Amino acid sequence: MNRILIKNAKLVNEGEQYFADVLIKGAFIEKIEKQGISMPADTVIDAEGAFILPGAIDDQVHFREPGLTHKADIYTESRAAVAGGITTFMEMPNTLPPATTLSLLEEKYQRAAQVSAANYSFYMGATAHNLEEILRVNDREICGVKIFMGSSTGDMLVEDPKAIEAIFSQCGSLIATHCEDDHIIAENAKRYKAEFGEAIPVKYHPLIRSEAACYASSSFAVDMAKKFGTRLHVLHISTAKELELFSNALPLMQKKITAEACIHHLWFNDSDYDKLGSLIKWNPAIKTKTDSNAILQAIVDNKIDVIATDHAPHTLEEKARNYFQCPSGGPLIQHSYLTMYELFTQGKISLEKIVEKMAHHVAMLFEIDRRGFIREGYYADLTILNPGIYTKVIKDELYSKCKWSPFEGHTFPAQITHTIVSGNLVYANHTIQSEKVGMRLVFNR
């Protein structure tokens, strides 16, 4: 078996930082030794001055395949992921056609097996009419079931309380929710449309997709989960008010209700709309600096359990449309670890907490088999981050198919130099080294 030896790095793992060598054999970490390893290896990486982090696990991405591949696909976006130190992704079902049957879901797995540079799993999509299909899901084979309780179209928008109750009461799988109340949003949009017509300035987006819309839907989901004992994971918290719905009274593995924060809700705020406009139009909307600060503090305080991206590419032509025709979402996955590292350099969060929220907790929350930690016998999913080299975000170095980033022109105070996926050196020094090596996740449920 191929062996990779990483020497002289500082590991950030399980609440500690320490110097050690790491020996990888095949897909797994064979040995971790603080005193150094002198065994022969096919590839030796001298990581002096750098950190070894567990590869990040992104529990919310939109890679757009099938049906929307003019803006992204599994091949291109998985390459963007590994270039950013993300070794594993969980992809959403709102593609064309949407992944709302087991056969359509399996087609996505087959495609990822052919092209993905990162490890992968896919959510089953819920509709108001596919409960029988949801109940056929094998929990060891998929990450969870996704319900769009707002901000979707057609059959994937599930807003009938009876349909939601049926899913919450009968589904034994982890349910991940997008929570926004479309009725509140529609009333807000009507008011601003009366003032501005179709050309609503994007800075009003957080007032249209408002705090009230988020809280009404999130609180309803939490109430349903408490009523039926459902395993609920609420995605992309965007308001300080929603934080009252979550608790840090219990350790992660005893929680039935968990929450996720996303990079854009931590990095940007409503003052950035004047400069970046629709490039930072997301659903739920980026809101105030007070909201952003509260969400980051909730991560530190363990009210919020994981950090993800909601990586959701669109073309620049699509993003240039007027308010109602401009789609929400944007590419983030290539710079998510670097974004959090910069927040660390600002004294806002520790490296240990970043690793906990982007790797350890995701693996624990979803019960992923032998990933998310730097441990002997675990899969070798590793990221080397060097704080001695800076990264300026430029178009020519973007791997995402849409070829733009809201971070363009920004310089991050570190660089992802190497990414190892399931024991394969996939990314090194700005270059994809090997492809199609990602593995399908297995869940210990």
N, C-alpha and C positions, 0 to 999 in steps of 0.2 A: 504494500500500500504506500501511496505517496505520503511523505512526511514533511511538515512545515514546522520550523522552529523560530519562534519570536523571542528575541533576547533584549534585555536591558530596558524593558518598558515598565511603567507604573500602572498596575491594574486598578481600576475603579470598579468595585464589585461588592455587593452585599454589605453596604455601609462602611466599607474600608477603602483605603488607598495603600498599596504596598508594591515594592519592586519584586518582580518575579519573571522567570522565563516560562514560556508556554510551548509545549510540544503537541502538535496535531498529527494524528495518524488516521488516514482515511477521512471519514466524516466527523470524527470525534476528537475531543480534547483527551489526550492520553496522559499528560503529566503537567502539573503546575508546581514549580520549585523555586522557592525564594533564594536558595543558595546557588542557583544557576543550573543549567542543563548542558551537558557536554556530549550528548548522544548525536550521531550523524543524522542529517536530514537532507532531503532533496532540495529544499528551499530554506534559506536562512534570512530572516528579516531583522536587521538591527534597528530597534525602535527606541534608541536612547533619546531621552528628552521628550518622549511622546507618552500618551496614555493609551492603554488597551481598555476598551469599553465593550460590554456585551453589544452585539448588533442590535439596533433598535427594531422594535416590532410595532408597525403602524397599523392600528386596528380600524382605520377608516380611510380608504382611498377610493377614487373613481378612475379606473383605467380605460373606460369607454368602449371596451370590446365585449360583445359584438355591437355593430350597428352605428357606432359613432367614431370610427377609427380615423376620420379625417383630422381629429384633434388629439387623439392619444390611442395607444394600444398597449397590450401587456408587455410586448417586447421593448418598446421605447421607455415606458414608465418604470419597468423593473430595472432598467439600466440607470435611470435617474435615481432610483431608490438606492442602489448599491453605491453609486457615486457619492451619495450623501450618508453612507454608513448605515442605511436601513437594510437589514438582511431578510426581513419577513414583512409581508403585507396581507391585509384582509380587505377584500374588495367588495364593493356594494352592488346591489342587484339591478339598479335602474339603468340598464343598457337597453338596446333594441335587438331582439325582443328582451323584455325584462326576465330575470332569472327567478321565475315564480313556479317552476316545476322542477322535479328532480332531474329530468332528462336535460332540460336547458342548463341547469346548474352543472351537470356532469360535462357538458360540452365546454364550459369555461375551464373546468379542471383539465380536460384533455388539451385544450389550447395552451394553458400555462405550462403543462408538462413539456410541450414542444419548444417554447420560446422564453420562459421566464428565467432571468438571472438571479432572482431572489426567491426565497421560500414563499408559499402562498396558501391562502384559504379564501373561500367565497361565502358570502351570506346568502341564505335563501330569502327571497323577497315575499313579504306578506301582501295580500290583497284582501278585499272584503269577501272574496269568494273561494279562496284556496286553502281553507283550514285543513281539509282532508290531506292535501299534499304536504302541508307543514307537519302534520302529525306522523308522516312517514319518514321524516328526517332521522338519520343516524347521527347522534350527537358526537360520536367519535370522529366523524368525517367532515363536519362543517363547523365554522366558528360560531354561527348563531343565525337568528331570524331577524330581519330588518323590517320595522314598520315605519313608514313615512306618515306620521301624524300631522302632516302639514308639509308644504313646499314640495309637492310632486304633482304629477299629472296623471290623468287617466285612471286606470284600475289600481295603480300603486299608491294613490292617496287614500288612506284609510281614515275616514273621519266619522263614520257611523258608530256611535257609542256601543251599539249592540255587537257590531262586528269586532270592535276592539276588545270588548269584554269577553267574547267567545275565544279570541286568541289568548288573552291573558289567563283565562281560567283553565284552558285545556292544553296549551303548549308547554311542554316540559323543557324546551330548549331555552338557552339564554336569548332574551329579546333585547335588541338594540333599537332605540327610537330616535327619530328626528322629531323634535317637539316644537311646533309653532302652530298657533290657532289661526287657520285660514280665514275665518269669519272676521276676526279682529283686524287682520291684515287687509282684507278686502274693504272694510269700512275706512281704514286709514288711507288706503290707496285712492279711494273715491274722493276723499277730502282734498288730497294733494293734486289729484288729476283735475279737479274743478279749478284749482288755482293755476296750474302750470301746463295743463294739457298732457300730451304724450311725453313732452320733454322735461320731466321732473328731474331736477338736479340730484345727482347720486348721493349728495350729502344728506338727503332726507330719507335714504334707505333705512337707517336705524330707527327712524320715527315711524315709518310704515311697517316694517317688520320689528315691532316695538318690544320693549320689556314686557308689557302686558300680554302680548301675543305669546311670547316665550313662556312666561310664568303660568298662564292659563293651561297650556298644553302639557308642560313638564309636571305641574302639580296633579293634573288628571292622570298622567301615566304613573306617577308615584302612588297615587291613591289606588289605582287599579292593582298595582303590584302588591301593595300592602294588603288589599282585600283578598287576593287569591294566592299570596305567597309566591309570586312569580319572580324569577331571576331576571332583573331589569338592569340594563346598562343605558344611561341617558347620554347621548352623544353631544358634542360641541356646546357646552354651557357657555352662554355669551353675556349673562347679566349677573350682577351681584345679588339681586333679589332671589334668583333661583338657588343660591347656595344654602338658603335656609331649609331646602328640601333634603339635604344630604348631611350625613353625620360622620364624625371621626371617632365615635365612642367605641367602635369595634374594630379589631384587626381586619384586614382585607378579606381573608378567607371566611370570615363569619358574616360578611355583608351580603344581603340579598339584593340591595339596591346600590349601584355604583354609578360613577359619573366620569366623563371625559372632558378635557380641555384641549383646544387646538391652537397651533402655533400663531395663526393670524389674530386670534382673540387675545393673545398675550403680547404680541409685538406691535400691532397697529391699534389706533383708536380713531374716533370720529374726526379729529383734527387732521388726519391724513387724507381724507376724501378730497380736499381742495387740490392736493398735489397729484394723487394717484387715481382719483376718480373711480371708474368702473373696474379698474384692475384689482381693487380690493372689495368689490361687491361680492359678498358671500351671503348665504343663508345658513344659519341665522346671521344677521348683520353684525359687523364690527361696530361696537358701541362706544361708550365713553372711557376716558382714562380711569375714572373711578371703577368702572366695571373690570377693565383690564387688570388693574392693581389688585382688586378683590379676588379675581380668578387665580392669579399667581399666588396670592397668599393662601388660598384654599388648597392649592397644590402642595405648598409647603406644610400646611396644617393637616393634610390627609383627608380633607373633605372631598377633594377631587382625586381620583385614583390613578388615572393614566393621562398621558399627553400623546396626541396624534396630529395629523396634518389636515385631514379632509381634502387631500390633494385632488383637484378637480379641474383639469385643463379645459380651456376653450381657446379658439383661435383669436388673434388680435382683431380680426375683422368682426367676429361675433361680439367681442367686448366693446367695440366702437359704436354699437347700435344705441338707439335711445333707451331710456330707462326700462320700459316694459318689454322691449325685444332683447335687451342685453342679458345674457344668461349669467347666473351667479356661480362663482367658483374660480379657482386659479391654481397654478402649479406651485407646490411648496416642498415636495418631498426631498429634493436634492440638497436643501439647506436647513432642514429641521434640526438636526443635531448641532449644526453650527450656530443657529439662532439661539438655542438654549445655552450653548457654551458662552455666547456673548452676554446673555443675562447673568450667567455665573460670574463673568469678569466684572460685571457691574455690582456684584454683591447681593443680588436678588434671590439666588437659589444656589444650593451646593451641587457639586458634581455628583455626589452620592445620591442626592434626591433626583437629579435628572435621570441617572441610570435606573433608579428605582421606578420612576414613572414611565420611562420609554422602553424599558426592557423587562425588569423583574416583575413588576405588577401586571403588565400585559400578559406575560406567560402564566402568572398565577391566576389572574382573573378568568382567563379563558381555558385554564388547565391544559396548557400546551405541553406535549411530551418532550422533555429534556431540552428545552430551549430557554433563552432569556437570562441565563446566568453563566459565569465563567467557572465551570466545575469540571473536574475529571469525570469522564464518562458521558458528558453532555455533548450535544452537537456543537461543532466548532463554528459558531456564528459570532464573528468578532470584528470590531472596528478599531483602527488605529487613528487617533486624533493627535496632531502635532501642533502645540500652541506656539511653536517657534516659526511657523510659516503662515502667512496671511492668505486669505482667499478673496479676491475681488470677483464679484459676480458679473460676468460678461456673456453676451449672447452666444458667442462661438463655443463656450464650454458648457452650455446647457444640453442635457440629454433628453429632456421632455420634448415630445414631438411638436408642441405648440411654439417652442423656441422663444419664450419670453418668461420673465419672472418679475414679481413686484419688488424683488430685492436688487434688480439690475442697477449697477453702479455702486452698490454698497460693498464695503470691505469687512469681512469677518476676521476676528483676531485668532484664527486657527485654520487648519486644513485637515480634511479627511485624506490620509495618504494611502491607506490600504483597507479593503473590506474582504472578509473571508466568509463565504456562505457554505454551510454544510461541509466544511473542510477544504473548500476550493478557493484559491486566491482569485477572486473575481475582478477586483479593481485595485490598481496600484499606480500611483503617480500620474493621475489624470487619464488613465487608459483602462478600458475594459479588457481584462486579461482572458477571461473565459466566459462563455454564455450557456444558457439553457441548463444550468446546474441546480436551479432551485428545486426544492422538494415540497411535496404536499404535506401540510401539517396534519399531525394526528393528535387527538385530544384525549386526555385521561379522565373520561367521564363515565 
